[in-house]
Amino acid sequence: MVQNTAPAQMPGPAPSNVAPLPSVSRSPELNALLGKGSQFEGKLIFEGTVRIDGKFSGEIISTDQLIIGEGAEVKANVKVGTLVCLGDYQGDATASKGIELKAPAKVRGNLTTAAIVIERGVFFDGTCKMDTAGAPAKK
């Protein structure tokens, strides 16, 4: 008696020799990136999430998220929804939703926001004003 030990063939798509794209789970999707070695001066207005890893000077305006990456140098007045900073930031920042300063950030300036998180190891020289104008009043 002969036994068949080959795996059963399942109907489906034919195998492909093309590797699938790597799936990277980023929780928010990145819309733009100013990479390391890049330098920009001017006014940046955007929607979605923007990350700066290079040098930027000027003004940044959005209702969404700005990420200042580790090693970045940003000298700007910033008005955004959420600011996450790991790099060197100098200027006044207003964030309607919140600000996160993560080590090894160096921040010099005045911050205005509804919520703030400052990790151990962050250098912060400036003032912080908590502005909850958009939050519902507590009774």
Secondary structure by P-SEA (a helix, b strand, c coil): ccccccccccccccccccccccccccccccccccccccccccccccccbbbbcccccccccccbbbbbcccbbbbccccccbbbbccccccbbbbccbbbbcccbbbbbbbbccbbbbcccccccbbbbbbcccccccc
